Amino acid sequence: MKTRRTVAAIAAGIVVAPAAHAGFVQVVAIDAGDLDNDPTTTTWRLYAEMSDPADWVLAVSGTQGVSPLVFQSTHDLVQNAGPFDGLVQGDTPSILDAGGDSWVTIGGNVDAGQSDTQFSPGFLGGDGALSTISGSYFEQADNGGWFDANPGTQENGGMVIIAQFTLPNDALASLRGALSWTAAGSGAQFDAFEVVFGIPAPGALGLAAVMLLAGGRRRRA
């Protein structure tokens, strides 16, 4: 049995501190195990933690004045046989694979392969339909990302899944960006976030420090 550790358990302060206001708290990465039945990979599910179950998560994006959207990893993301087999960045499958593939979403019944999430037109070269994520890096400085096409359905409140990334066991990765959310009776609000996750190989903790230094401070628009 392999031993799994999040980077947050190794170095303090990896997950950016919660805000003082109600609403968005932080993004956390949870080790979901071997969803693809491959002992050489680990699947990570990323969640937006909200302080009020009535809050809605609207989007994950690059937003000028808040944060660019940046994913980076020491290894390429894993896509397995199934709906995403052979796809490249910008291709647009219509369903999620709840197994060991890599994808993004705003909530949804992901274990049943269902999501009403869409990409902003042109993001990663796609046409705005739900799209796979591939490779080891992507960046969107402003006005692009993924969003909930039907806010207020089952994805509102509590711990809202925003991504699933499958990586080799010794990979180290980070995601930072702007999370858009709303509370009942209020307009959209934006918070920056950053999370670093993985099971670093020996000597890889230096890269974790680099990833942290590259990130911006958490702030509100």
C-alpha positions, 0 to 999 in steps of 0.5 A: 500500500502506498503512503499518500501525503498532501503537500499541506501536511509537509509545509505550513501555509500551502493553502491560503488562509481563509477570509474574515468574511462569510462565504468562500473559505479556501480551496482544498485538495483531497486524495481520492485514491486509485480511481483508475485502478492504477497503483502508479497514479493518484487522483486528487479532487479539489473543492471550494469550501464555503462557510454557508451551504446557501452560497453558490459557486459560480466560476473558476477563472482568471480575473484581472485585479484578482488572480490569473488562472494558472495550473502547473505540475511536474508531470502531465495530467493522466487521461485513461481509456474511456470518454477522454481517450486520445483527446487533446487540450481543447477537445470537448467531451460531453460527459465526465469520466468519474474514474481516473481522468482529469477534468474541471467542473462546478459541482454536479453529480460527477460520480454519475458523469453529470455536470452543467459546467461550461468553458468560457469561449476560447478558453484552452482553444475550446468552443465553450462546451465542457472540455478536458484538461491535459498537459502540465500547464495552462494559464489564463490571465483574464476573462476565461475559465469554467463556469456553472451554466445553471447556478443554484442546482445541486452544486451550491453550498458546502464543499463544491467540487471544482476539479479532478486531476490524476497525476503520477504518484510522485507529481507535485502540482498547484492551481491558483485563480479567482473563485466567483461566488454569490450569497442569497440576495447579493451580487457575484463576489471574487476571491483569489485562491491557491492550493498546492498538492501532490506526493513530492519525490525526494528533493521536490519540496523546493519546487513547492516553495517556488510554486508558492512564491509564484502565487499572488496573495489572496484578496477581494475585488 
